[in-house]
Amino acid sequence: MQVALHDPARVLREVEAKRRILSRHARAPWPCHDLRDLASPYTAHPDFPARA
């Protein structure tokens, strides 16, 4: 894996972009398909909520 993928400045830009996406979806039915797609890489994490 390339070290450049973990550049702190790039990570901060990605976090900010995801925060903007979340803020645009604040009034949408939760969770919409877009937010489920953004969360999908984290489904194996033990703190990921189970779907009801």
CYANA upper distance limits for C-alpha pairs under 8 A (distance plus 0.5 A):
  1 MET  CA      5 LEU  CA      8.26
  2 GLN  CA      6 HIS  CA      8.33
  3 VAL  CA      7 ASP  CA      7.54
  5 LEU  CA     10 ARG  CA      8.29
  6 HIS  CA     10 ARG  CA      7.73
  6 HIS  CA     11 VAL  CA      7.15
  7 ASP  CA     11 VAL  CA      6.78
  8 PRO  CA     12 LEU  CA      6.69
  9 ALA  CA     13 ARG  CA      6.80
 10 ARG  CA     14 GLU  CA      6.71
 11 VAL  CA     15 VAL  CA      6.71
 12 LEU  CA     16 GLU  CA      6.68
 13 ARG  CA     17 ALA  CA      6.65
 14 GLU  CA     18 LYS  CA      6.71
 15 VAL  CA     19 ARG  CA      6.69
 16 GLU  CA     20 ARG  CA      6.81
 17 ALA  CA     21 ILE  CA      6.86
 18 LYS  CA     22 LEU  CA      6.69
 19 ARG  CA     23 SER  CA      6.65
 20 ARG  CA     24 ARG  CA      6.78
 21 ILE  CA     25 HIS  CA      6.97
 22 LEU  CA     26 ALA  CA      6.77
 22 LEU  CA     35 LEU  CA      8.05
 28 ALA  CA     32 CYS  CA      7.38
 31 PRO  CA     35 LEU  CA      6.47
 31 PRO  CA     36 ARG  CA      6.87
 32 CYS  CA     36 ARG  CA      6.85
 33 HIS  CA     37 ASP  CA      6.66
 34 ASP  CA     38 LEU  CA      6.86
 35 LEU  CA     39 ALA  CA      6.67
 36 ARG  CA     40 SER  CA      6.49
 39 ALA  CA     43 THR  CA      7.56
 42 TYR  CA     48 PHE  CA      7.27
 43 THR  CA     48 PHE  CA      6.22
 44 ALA  CA     48 PHE  CA      7.61
